[in-house]
Amino acid sequence: MKKLSPIFILFVSISMSYSQQYSTALGIKADYSSVNLGLAEISVKHFFTEQDAFEINVGAGQRFFWLQAMDLRSQPMVKEFDWYFGGGVDAGHWSKTSGGREDVPKQQGFWTGINGAVGIEYTFDVVPINLALDTGPTFRIVPELKFGWNAAIAFRYAFRKRIRR
């Protein structure tokens, strides 16, 4: 019984240390855009103040590389729920191989654009896990002007608590 007590105290203290929102979270984010392919990327979100966060998403595949940076503002809803809004930029590079055929040229290009987002996120009280769901407009500027819509879901590990006042 005496050996179990320190383990129990450690578990309770870890659980309580995450009872408030996080300050930094790292995980994966999957999104679908009507202008791009559906993408999965590594996602990092960090709060600089109680409400202001910066999110960076980086994705890559066999034929593309993609980077997005977003400035977000969060507002508390109830307990572990927050809603947020903001915007940012994205850029990427893609290439399409010829499949080994010499009569088909290799295609490649660069794209960039701006994004908006509004979303909701939940941080579990007992474990340091954060789930987020957001949606918003996306404007492709290069290589051609396009308008589309983006939707995403994120699953992140919350490293440190963020103190709410």
Secondary structure, 3 states (H helix, E strand, C coil): CCCHHHHHHHHHHHHHHCCCCEEEEEEEEEEEECCCCCEEEEEEEEECCCCEEEEEEEEECCCEEEEEEEEEEEEECCCCEEEEEEEEEEEEEEEECCCCCCCCCCEEEEEEEEEEEEEEEEECCCCCEEEEEEEEEEEEEECCCEEEEEEEEEEEEEEEECCCC
